[in-house]
Amino acid sequence: MKLAVEVADAAELSAKDGASSCNAFVEVEFDGQRQRTATRPGDLSPQWNETLLFDVRDPARLGALTVDVSVQHDRSLNDHNALRPHVFLGRVRVSGESVARSPDEAFLQRFPLDKRGLFSRVSGDIALRLYLLPDARDGDCVAQDHAAAAAAPAMDTGGGQQQPSQPAAGNLDPERMVRNVFSGEAPAGAAAASASGGPAVETKGKSGHDTREFRSIPASSAGGGNEPRRHTLHAMAAPPPPAGQTVVVPKPAGPAGAWHSDAHSLSREGLTNTRSKVYYSPKLIYLKVSVIAAQDLIAADKGRPLAPTIAKIQMGSQIRRTRPGQPQGSANQAWNEEFMFVASEPFEDPLVVTVEEKVAAGRDEPIGRIIIPVASPYVPRNDLAKSIPSKWFNLSRGMTVDEAAAEATTGTKHREHSKTFASKIHLRMSLETAYHVLDESTHYSSDLQPAAKKLRKSAIGVLEVGILSARGLGGNKSPYCVAKYGSKWVRTRTLLGTAAPAWNEQYTWEVFDLSTVITVAVFDNNHLHHSEGAKDQRIGKVRVRLATLESDRVYTHYYPLMALTPGGLKKTGELHLAVRFTCTAWANMLAQYGRPLLPKMHYSNPISVLQLDYLRFQAMQMVATRLGRSEPPLHREVVEYMLDVDSHMFSLRRSKANFYRITSLFSGVVAVGKWFDGICKWKNPLTTILVHVLFLILVCYPELILPTVFLYLFMIGVWNYRRRPRKPPHMDTVLSHAEQAHPDELDEEFDTFPTSKPSDVVRMRYDRLRSVAGRVQTVVGDLAMQGERAQSLLSWRDPRATAIFITMSLVVAVVLYITPFQVVAVVLGLFMLRHPRFRSKQPSVPFNFYKRLPAKGDMLL
């Protein structure tokens, strides 16, 4: 049996030797065998299209082996005397478990190039296709499969997978592991090594992913015996060893599949769903399409006048329609409408623009269409917010994608269409890479970078997260964790039949903005036995905002896990995490607080809120679909829970929670108002006298007002420092109004859209919603009435009130002109602070005057 590694191409590699290019070649190593491709000089996006074959000596050990693919820069082509002829450009490590069993099952995948170290400068990705070949058909299949791979569409599965290299079974001496621990705040038992069953794996991804590595180093045979081998384990949650002392932990050797010792009862397919995995979200880009006009339109039925026409734009499952063109009935229609779509590389779905006639209600007949591939050079990229020229396209009654691509490139029209059809459509299209495609809520987004790499800022730090353990999950579960930050998702291994799993896995991400949130969720794996329609059960979720973390401090805490179900709120356990943020660029980090949250294009050319919600939903669906194709798949229910797909849906519980948030927000203003009312009523004479003295000082020395205010703010901040939060915040059940929610309100929140409840239940909920909306309507009407009264002061709707107001305004203007401002301030202040003996219990004259002003409420039907 042989392993075939097809090396297709690479993209956006790092430039080396001070030039804007590199001499790239690929070196592949598998089970002690090493081969390389040809060198492609002077190309940052080289293409090889070569197939390398390796012998598989023991097919049973394939799952424990890795395929190491490294991209190198050949300096010897430019400098024959170079001391280092090869320069590292990036690498990919693919587990043997991910290799397809036949060429028919394999497809082309794009893997982000990984760093060799924390300070490596690596960019770009590489396209690979890996599969197994029987010995009998090696030579015959390579050429055929290679041609099929070139014709197959590229599929981005979000990066390679790295698995541990396990030693072969045999009588080996115990291995020694040296632990390098960066934190001493965690409990000693939290970072137990994964020698007893979990995979210990180092994966250094595009975003700086860094777990643990057990790399077997061949023992030296100089002494004739098996020397112990050393491994490095980076663990956040273990106590530091004493100074100058090395902690040596015996690790018994085991068979190649020993890291699945806790999953031995599963089938091979179920075993796949227990592995740890690193995923990458697809690269999402906004596609802007402007439908301007059309010329020489012809009705679908001859002899009939042209009906009102619309343009339908479709890309995959995204469909948008214009309004009827103007002037109606004319062969030359104008729309001038702009639409936004979400596209994902490698742009599998073409853009289809169809002009349709609205012949009757619910009946549209197409009269022409154009199919445009969404890729360069058909659709240009707009990285710098420049003006993109528009273009005329020929409409066709029927056209394939290849014909449309040829026409979009050459501008020619096919003969079979030119004789009978001459309609054109005017379009402007561009891939808006200066935007950031939102696939999660902006309130707890984990990525704010634009799609264009040239516009992205440098990293300001590193986030390290140790997923240590959980407790109190209850029942006989098979839990695993999923963490998401930026475009990188990580999934821990699944531990079977335990309510207190211990994963002890560590991951790192590069941080580009502190105003981001990392999300970690726990799920119960229900796909181990391939049950039809099974879904992974939600156990709980934790969000940690990076801005709440102190730099270089390790937070090791148990976070409560809670699940909101139709039956009520349930505490499902606790998740033990170790989190540390390390800042590498203090100046850039502090300067970010004065910069916009999103890229500049979101402010110079903003997208409407309604359209942004639609685009966010489409982006979520694309991410869920793409991650569901990985192996093992990250299922749709997991992705939707991590991205909070249903956060925009109506929930009476959330409405109450937001109402109480607003009430709490204005409670400080209300408290200040009550305090001032007590001062005016002399409830505490000593405090009132002190306020009088302070007021007179500020009136006599007005230049002290602003310094006093800001000094007061400074003192409040310093005073609150000793009561600052010591732990990152977690899910608040009181703030979420989850503990007091009515069961029917929760049942409504978990209802499908559209509803699947009986009509009597829907009627009851509708009446309840009408009652709540009626109260909201009354409050909004009262607020509008107060504002309309202020507008009527000068509108002469009440001529007597307006006359009184403008007369008093003239008198006040004269008094303020001839009287020093300090005298006016003292008189007004002392009048407001006068003793209750000089006050009346009736409302004041200005208040009575304002209440009598007219509003527009009497004009409503």
DRENBARO-620938 format. One line per 10 residues: number of its first residue (from 1); their letters; for each residue z, y, x of C-alpha. Coordinates in steps of 0.1 Angstrom, whole numbers. Last residue first. Layout:
REM DRENBARO-620938
NUM) A) Z/Y/X; ... $
This chain:
REM DRENBARO-620938
861) LLMDGKAPLR) 152/585/-571; 163/607/-542; 163/646/-546; 200/649/-553; 207/633/-519; 187/660/-501; 218/681/-492; 233/714/-505; 261/732/-488; 295/731/-506 $
851) KYFNFPVSPQ) 312/709/-481; 303/733/-453; 320/763/-470; 351/742/-478; 354/732/-441; 348/768/-429; 376/780/-453; 402/755/-442; 414/726/-464; 447/732/-482 $
841) KSRFRPHRLM) 480/723/-467; 484/758/-453; 495/766/-418; 519/793/-405; 550/772/-407; 530/744/-391; 531/764/-358; 498/777/-344; 477/756/-320; 444/765/-336 $
831) FLGLVVAVVQ) 452/802/-338; 465/802/-302; 432/787/-290; 411/811/-311; 430/842/-299; 431/831/-263; 393/822/-263; 384/856/-278; 405/875/-253; 390/855/-224 $
821) FPTIYLVVAV) 355/863/-237; 360/900/-235; 353/917/-269; 323/940/-275; 297/913/-275; 318/886/-291; 326/909/-320; 290/919/-325; 278/883/-325; 306/872/-348 $
811) VLSMTIFIAT) 296/899/-373; 259/889/-372; 268/852/-376; 290/861/-406; 260/879/-422; 237/849/-414; 262/825/-430; 269/845/-462; 232/850/-468; 225/813/-463 $
801) ARPDRWSLLS) 253/804/-487; 239/828/-513; 203/817/-509; 211/779/-514; 178/764/-502; 176/794/-479; 168/770/-450; 192/786/-425; 224/766/-434; 204/739/-450 $
791) QAREGQMALD) 199/720/-417; 237/716/-413; 239/702/-448; 211/678/-440; 232/664/-411; 262/657/-433; 240/641/-459; 224/617/-434; 258/605/-423; 267/599/-459 $
781) GVVTQVRGAV) 235/580/-466; 240/558/-436; 275/549/-449; 262/541/-483; 233/519/-470; 257/500/-449; 278/493/-480; 247/482/-499; 235/460/-470; 267/440/-472 $
771) SRLRDYRMRV) 263/435/-509; 226/427/-506; 234/401/-478; 259/385/-502; 233/383/-529; 208/368/-505; 234/343/-493; 240/331/-529; 203/329/-537; 197/309/-505 $
761) VDSPKSTPFT) 224/285/-515; 210/281/-550; 175/276/-536; 185/247/-514; 185/252/-476; 156/248/-452; 152/284/-443; 122/297/-425; 136/298/-398; 162/271/-395 $
751) DFEEDLEDPH) 198/275/-405; 223/277/-376; 235/312/-386; 236/303/-422; 260/274/-415; 281/298/-395; 283/323/-424; 291/294/-447; 320/283/-425; 335/318/-425 $
741) AQEAHSLVTD) 339/334/-391; 375/341/-380; 374/323/-346; 338/334/-338; 342/372/-340; 323/374/-307; 349/398/-293; 377/374/-303; 359/344/-288; 353/362/-255 $
731) MHPPKRPRRR) 329/342/-232; 340/348/-196; 348/378/-174; 349/375/-137; 384/372/-124; 408/398/-108; 400/425/-133; 414/459/-122; 449/468/-131; 458/482/-97 $
721) YNWVGIMFLY) 426/502/-98; 435/518/-132; 455/546/-116; 428/554/-91; 402/556/-120; 425/578/-141; 432/601/-111; 395/605/-104; 388/613/-141; 416/640/-140 $
711) LFVTPLILEP) 401/654/-108; 368/656/-126; 383/676/-156; 404/698/-134; 375/707/-111; 354/716/-143; 381/739/-158; 394/756/-127; 367/783/-126; 380/794/-160 $
701) YCVLILFLVH) 411/809/-144; 428/830/-171; 416/807/-198; 425/776/-178; 460/789/-172; 465/798/-209; 454/763/-220; 477/746/-195; 507/767/-208; 499/760/-244 $
691) VLITTLPNKW) 495/723/-237; 529/723/-220; 543/740/-252; 527/713/-274; 541/685/-253; 576/700/-255; 573/706/-293; 564/669/-301; 551/668/-337; 540/704/-332 $
681) KCIGDFWKGV) 513/702/-359; 485/713/-335; 497/689/-309; 498/660/-334; 463/669/-344; 453/668/-307; 467/633/-304; 450/621/-335; 417/635/-323; 422/619/-289 $
671) AVVGSFLSTI) 429/585/-306; 398/588/-327; 377/595/-297; 392/565/-280; 386/543/-311; 349/553/-309; 340/523/-288; 364/500/-306; 347/507/-339; 313/502/-323 $
661) RYFNAKSRRL) 324/469/-310; 338/460/-344; 305/466/-360; 287/446/-333; 310/416/-340; 305/420/-377; 267/419/-372; 271/389/-348; 290/370/-375; 265/379/-402 $
651) SFMHSDVDLM) 237/365/-380; 201/376/-381; 179/362/-354; 174/381/-322; 196/358/-300; 176/328/-312; 158/322/-279; 189/325/-258; 172/319/-225; 196/290/-214 $
641) YEVVERHLPP) 197/275/-249; 159/277/-252; 154/260/-218; 178/232/-227; 163/226/-261; 128/225/-245; 136/198/-220; 138/202/-183; 116/173/-174; 124/149/-145 $
631) ESRGLRTAVM) 96/153/-135; 82/186/-146; 61/190/-177; 90/204/-198; 93/232/-173; 59/245/-182; 64/243/-220; 98/260/-219; 85/288/-196; 55/293/-219 $
621) QMAQFRLYDL) 76/294/-250; 100/319/-235; 71/342/-225; 57/341/-261; 91/351/-274; 94/379/-249; 59/392/-258; 68/394/-295; 101/412/-287; 82/436/-264 $
611) QLVSIPNSYH) 56/444/-292; 84/455/-315; 101/475/-288; 69/493/-279; 57/489/-243; 62/519/-220; 35/535/-198; 54/556/-173; 88/540/-181; 80/503/-181 $
601) MKPLLPRGYQ) 55/510/-153; 82/521/-130; 98/487/-127; 130/480/-147; 166/492/-141; 156/526/-129; 171/537/-96; 204/556/-91; 226/525/-89; 201/509/-66 $
591) ALMNAWATCT) 211/533/-38; 244/515/-34; 227/481/-28; 200/496/-5; 227/511/17; 248/480/17; 221/456/28; 232/421/35; 258/417/7; 274/383/2 $
581) FRVALHLEGT) 281/373/-34; 304/342/-38; 309/319/-67; 329/287/-70; 327/271/-104; 349/247/-123; 337/242/-159; 362/238/-187; 361/217/-219; 345/216/-253 $
571) KKLGGPTLAM) 365/243/-271; 351/242/-306; 342/271/-329; 333/263/-365; 317/235/-385; 282/249/-383; 287/247/-345; 297/273/-318; 303/256/-285; 329/267/-260 $
561) LPYYHTYVRD) 333/260/-223; 362/278/-207; 357/288/-170; 379/272/-144; 380/294/-114; 370/297/-78; 358/332/-69; 350/336/-33; 350/372/-20; 323/384/4 $
551) SELTALRVRV) 314/413/-19; 334/418/-51; 319/404/-82; 316/423/-115; 281/436/-106; 269/400/-103; 274/393/-140; 286/357/-145; 275/339/-177; 290/305/-187 $
541) KGIRQDKAGE) 276/281/-212; 289/251/-232; 285/215/-243; 250/216/-257; 236/182/-266; 204/170/-250; 179/160/-277; 167/126/-288; 136/124/-310; 128/88/-300 $
531) SHHLHNNDFV) 155/74/-277; 143/72/-241; 175/54/-229; 187/81/-206; 174/110/-227; 207/120/-243; 222/139/-213; 252/159/-224; 247/195/-213; 266/221/-193 $
521) AVTIVTSLDF) 253/256/-188; 253/281/-159; 238/316/-164; 235/341/-136; 235/378/-146; 217/408/-132; 227/444/-126; 233/436/-89; 195/436/-81; 175/418/-55 $
511) VEWTYQENWA) 197/388/-49; 185/358/-29; 198/325/-44; 221/298/-31; 231/264/-44; 261/241/-39; 268/207/-55; 302/192/-59; 292/173/-90; 326/161/-102 $
501) PAATGLLTRT) 326/149/-138; 357/149/-160; 348/134/-194; 329/105/-178; 304/79/-189; 275/87/-166; 272/115/-141; 239/133/-143; 226/151/-112; 226/188/-110 $
491) RVWKSGYKAV) 198/210/-123; 186/241/-107; 164/269/-121; 147/294/-100; 127/324/-113; 157/347/-113; 190/330/-117; 193/298/-138; 219/271/-136; 217/237/-153 $
481) CYPSKNGGLG) 247/213/-153; 249/176/-161; 271/155/-184; 268/119/-195; 295/117/-221; 321/92/-232; 345/114/-253; 360/147/-243; 347/174/-220; 383/181/-208 $
471) RASLIGVELV) 373/187/-172; 344/200/-152; 334/198/-116; 322/217/-85; 291/237/-92; 292/259/-61; 273/291/-64; 262/312/-35; 245/346/-42; 228/362/-12 $
461) GIASKRLKKA) 223/399/-6; 202/431/-9; 168/414/-10; 137/435/-4; 119/453/-32; 89/439/-50; 58/460/-54; 36/440/-30; 46/408/-48; 31/419/-81 $
451) APQLDSSYHT) 50/405/-111; 76/432/-110; 112/424/-103; 140/426/-129; 153/390/-128; 185/375/-142; 186/393/-175; 218/396/-194; 213/427/-216; 175/426/-211 $
441) SEDLVHYATE) 173/394/-231; 152/367/-215; 116/361/-208; 108/397/-198; 76/400/-179; 81/426/-152; 53/452/-152; 32/462/-122; 12/430/-125; -8/443/-155 $
431) LSMRLHIKSA) -37/419/-155; -66/440/-168; -91/441/-196; -112/468/-212; -136/457/-238; -168/470/-255; -185/444/-277; -222/436/-278; -246/423/-304; -281/411/-293 $
421) FTKSHERHKT) -286/378/-311; -318/359/-319; -339/360/-288; -311/369/-263; -290/339/-274; -314/311/-262; -323/332/-232; -288/335/-218; -275/370/-211; -269/384/-177 $
411) GTTAEAAAED) -238/404/-165; -235/383/-134; -198/375/-135; -190/378/-172; -223/359/-180; -215/331/-156; -179/328/-169; -191/328/-205; -216/301/-198; -189/280/-182 $
401) VTMGRSLNFW) -165/286/-211; -191/275/-236; -209/298/-260; -217/297/-297; -228/326/-319; -227/349/-289; -215/384/-282; -227/401/-250; -200/420/-232; -198/457/-224 $
391) KSPISKALDN) -172/468/-198; -143/492/-194; -131/506/-161; -95/501/-151; -75/533/-145; -47/528/-119; -12/515/-125; -9/503/-89; -11/465/-92; -39/463/-119 $
381) RPVYPSAVPI) -55/429/-114; -91/425/-125; -102/401/-152; -134/381/-144; -130/382/-107; -102/370/-108; -87/349/-136; -84/349/-173; -117/332/-181; -137/352/-208 $
371) IIRGIPEDRG) -151/336/-240; -171/360/-261; -176/358/-299; -200/366/-327; -203/368/-365; -172/349/-375; -165/345/-412; -131/356/-426; -119/343/-460; -84/351/-471 $
361) AAVKEEVTVV) -95/378/-495; -133/380/-493; -160/385/-468; -137/400/-441; -163/397/-413; -152/385/-379; -157/395/-343; -142/369/-319; -126/376/-285; -115/344/-267 $
351) LPDEFPESAV) -95/348/-236; -93/316/-215; -63/293/-213; -54/276/-180; -45/308/-162; -30/292/-130; -8/312/-135; 8/324/-167; -5/349/-192; 15/369/-217 $
341) FMFEENWAQN) -6/391/-240; -7/428/-247; -30/445/-272; -48/479/-274; -68/493/-302; -98/516/-301; -115/500/-332; -150/513/-335; -179/496/-353; -217/500/-348 $
331) ASGQPQGPRT) -236/480/-374; -221/502/-401; -205/488/-433; -172/504/-426; -171/533/-402; -148/523/-387; -135/489/-379; -110/469/-400; -76/467/-382; -74/446/-351 $
321) RRIQSGMQIK) -61/410/-349; -38/393/-324; -35/355/-316; -13/340/-290; -14/301/-291; -38/299/-262; -54/333/-257; -68/347/-289; -83/382/-297; -96/386/-333 $
311) AITPALPRGK) -118/417/-339; -122/429/-374; -152/437/-396; -156/452/-430; -186/435/-447; -222/439/-433; -248/439/-461; -262/406/-472; -298/396/-466; -289/373/-438 $
301) DAAILDQAAI) -255/357/-439; -233/361/-409; -239/399/-409; -253/414/-377; -234/437/-354; -256/460/-333; -228/476/-313; -190/470/-309; -161/492/-301; -129/497/-281 $
291) VSVKLYILKP) -109/465/-280; -83/471/-252; -68/440/-237; -37/441/-215; -26/408/-199; 10/408/-189; 18/384/-160; 41/354/-158; 45/333/-127; 58/299/-140 $
281) SYYVKSRTNT) 95/294/-137; 106/274/-108; 125/241/-109; 150/225/-85; 161/189/-94; 190/166/-95; 183/131/-106; 197/115/-138; 164/116/-159; 146/94/-133 $
271) LGERSLSHAD) 172/67/-138; 162/65/-175; 126/56/-165; 138/31/-140; 161/15/-165; 197/23/-166; 227/0/-158; 229/11/-122; 237/47/-131; 269/52/-112 $
261) SHWAGAPGAP) 255/36/-80; 226/61/-82; 233/75/-47; 232/39/-34; 194/36/-40; 185/31/-3; 213/6/3; 247/17/16; 264/28/47; 301/36/45 $
251) KPVVVTQGAP) 311/72/50; 341/79/72; 351/116/71; 356/135/103; 371/169/101; 366/188/134; 395/207/148; 393/239/168; 410/260/142; 424/239/113 $
241) PPPAAMAHLT) 399/228/87; 389/252/59; 398/241/24; 369/227/4; 353/246/-24; 322/261/-10; 307/230/6; 281/229/33; 279/193/45; 264/185/79 $
231) HRRPENGGGA) 256/150/90; 263/132/122; 253/97/130; 275/70/146; 259/51/175; 243/17/168; 245/-3/199; 224/-9/231; 239/20/250; 206/39/252 $
221) SSAPISRFER) 197/30/217; 202/65/203; 207/64/166; 179/78/144; 190/109/127; 196/105/89; 195/138/72; 223/144/47; 218/179/36; 238/200/12 $
211) TDHGSKGKTE) 226/228/-11; 207/258/-1; 182/276/-24; 170/307/-6; 147/320/-34; 116/302/-21; 136/270/-18; 159/255/7; 168/222/-7; 195/202/11 $
201) VAPGGSASAA) 206/171/-7; 237/152/-14; 230/129/-43; 260/117/-62; 275/82/-59; 304/77/-37; 293/97/-7; 291/129/-27; 318/146/-6; 349/159/-24 $
191) AAGAPAEGSF) 348/196/-28; 374/202/-54; 401/182/-39; 414/209/-16; 416/236/-41; 393/266/-35; 404/297/-16; 394/286/19; 358/294/18; 329/290/42 $
181) VNRVMREPDL) 332/253/50; 312/236/76; 320/199/71; 311/174/98; 301/140/84; 305/108/104; 287/77/96; 304/43/95; 287/17/117; 257/0/103 $
171) NGAAPQSPQQ) 253/-35/91; 222/-32/70; 206/-13/42; 182/15/52; 196/49/56; 190/74/28; 168/105/31; 181/128/4; 158/142/-23; 138/173/-24 $
161) QGGGTDMAPA) 116/183/-52; 87/207/-49; 81/238/-68; 76/251/-103; 53/227/-120; 21/247/-114; -9/228/-128; -43/231/-112; -71/221/-135; -90/189/-124 $
151) AAAAAHDQAV) -124/194/-108; -111/193/-72; -87/164/-80; -116/144/-94; -136/149/-62; -106/138/-41; -101/108/-64; -136/97/-58; -135/102/-21; -101/85/-17 $
141) CDGDRADPLL) -108/57/-41; -133/35/-22; -116/36/12; -82/27/0; -92/2/-26; -78/-31/-13; -47/-16/3; -34/-3/-30; -32/35/-33; -2/56/-41 $
131) YLRLAIDGSV) -3/93/-52; 4/128/-40; -16/160/-49; -7/192/-31; -13/229/-36; 6/252/-12; 26/284/-18; 31/318/-4; 58/335/16; 82/328/45 $
121) RSFLGRKDLP) 102/350/67; 130/329/81; 165/344/81; 183/318/61; 166/290/78; 136/267/75; 124/286/45; 105/268/17; 69/272/6; 65/273/-31 $
111) FRQLFAEDPS) 48/241/-44; 16/242/-65; 8/208/-81; -25/190/-85; -23/160/-108; -14/124/-102; -13/98/-130; -49/87/-126; -45/85/-88; -19/58/-92 $
101) RAVSEGSVRV) 19/54/-89; 25/92/-87; 49/103/-60; 79/121/-74; 104/93/-65; 92/96/-29; 108/130/-28; 87/160/-18; 98/184/11; 78/216/14 $
91) RGLFVHPRLA) 75/238/44; 68/273/56; 48/294/81; 63/280/114; 46/291/146; 27/267/168; 15/273/204; 50/284/215; 47/294/252; 13/310/245 $
81) NHDNLSRDHQ) -12/307/274; -42/300/253; -36/330/232; -58/336/201; -67/300/192; -35/288/209; -14/306/183; -19/279/156; 1/289/126; 19/260/109 $
71) VSVDVTLAGL) 24/248/73; 48/219/70; 47/190/46; 76/165/48; 72/136/24; 106/121/17; 120/86/16; 147/71/-7; 123/65/-36; 98/47/-13 $
61) RAPDRVDFLL) 124/22/-2; 111/-6/-25; 75/1/-13; 85/-10/23; 59/-2/49; 40/25/30; 12/33/54; 0/69/53; -33/85/43; -43/121/46 $
51) TENWQPSLDG) -68/137/22; -85/170/30; -94/199/6; -86/224/34; -86/259/18; -70/288/35; -53/318/17; -41/339/46; -73/332/65; -82/341/102 $
41) PRTATRQRQG) -87/305/115; -85/274/92; -71/246/114; -80/210/105; -54/189/89; -24/171/104; -9/136/106; 26/123/113; 40/88/107; 78/83/111 $
31) DFEVEVFANC) 83/75/74; 62/104/62; 52/135/81; 25/160/71; 12/188/92; -9/216/76; -30/241/95; -31/279/94; -46/304/118; -31/336/105 $
21) SSAGDKASLE) -42/370/91; -32/406/90; -25/407/127; 8/413/145; 10/377/157; 15/363/122; 6/371/86; 27/353/60; 7/330/36; -5/343/3 $
11) AADAVEVALK) -21/311/-10; -25/276/3; -52/250/-3; -60/214/-13; -40/190/8; -43/156/-8; -15/132/3; -24/96/-2; 4/70/3; -8/35/12 $
1) M) 0/0/0 $
